[in-house]
């Protein structure tokens, strides 16, 4: 039986991810990672699934590492490869999975970082004249939203007293209290927001939804301006978790607010916050 080329199978795989409800960012990353793999295999004249051996995938992994990709990035790409080849087996394109036993590169797990009160106040100070980024920073600091959740936040889901995060991928819908500081920052931005029919809160000057990469780049610029460039936008979310733990907020309440699937994930932050046991406060802390 003639083999289908990998190049023609990739769109079918991407469609299967869409049908399973995988997030757009995951699908975009998988497509890019697998196109990189297919380009690598094509140079070796491996164009159909049955031509690919474990050694080729291991060489692909090692080539990426030699090209100075971080072990974490390579591991992520390898996850896409493994998922793709599992799908090829399920679709009976191949009988055995050449990616199954390919080892992930070793990743040194660094402790998460969080900003001190002095540092996040310095960040507020340098961003005060930029209503949009100021609102983004305040939302993450006060609600613990992920950067993707900020980008996808809709105006209808930003109420006077709470933020609603719509269900996506494997994340269920959740509501997070919106405190006074976050509400004031959000209202200040909405007054100067570009006129547009977009349902999303954060938009560009052209009225288009603000992409995650644009949010990340903008926050990074202000972190540098505040002379705390060792941090990233993700560390603002960690700061929210740590400050709430330090202030005795109930672990279950906090876990639900940040959208952790397991309570044990939130518990890991106790050591970072230098807390022996969690508190029982039933109200989130205003930073």
Number of C-alpha atoms within 10 A of each C-alpha: 3 5 12 13 14 21 16 11 15 18 12 11 20 17 12 13 16 14 9 10 13 15 13 13 11 14 18 11 14 24 17 14 19 19 15 14 19 18 14 17 19 14 9 11 11 18 19 20 21 17 13 19 14 14 12 19 21 18 12 18 22 16 14 16 15 10 8 11 14 14 18 15 16 22 18 15 21 25 15 21 20 18 14 20 20 18 16 20 15 13 11 10 18 19 12 15 20 23 22 13 10 15 12 16 16 9 12 8 7 6 9 11 17 22 21 12 12 8 16 20 13 17 22 19 13 16 20 13 10 12 19 22 21 23 25 23 26 21 26 24 25 27 26 25 25 18 22 13 16 22 21 19 21 18 15 11 16 18 12 13 13 15 23 19 22 15 10 13 11 10 12 11 11 14 18 22 17 22 19 13 15 24 21 15 20 23 14 15 20 17 10 10 17 16 12 14 8 14 15 19 22 28 19 14 12 10 15 15 18 18 16 16 11 12 20 14 13 13 21 18 14 21 23 15 14 18 14 16 13 11 17 19 20 17 18 25 24 22 24 25 29 24 22 24 28 16 18 18 21 17 23 16 16 24 18 16 19 21 20 14 13 11 15 11 11 20 17 10 17 18 12 17 17 11 16 8 12 17 15 14 16 13 14 24 19 16 17
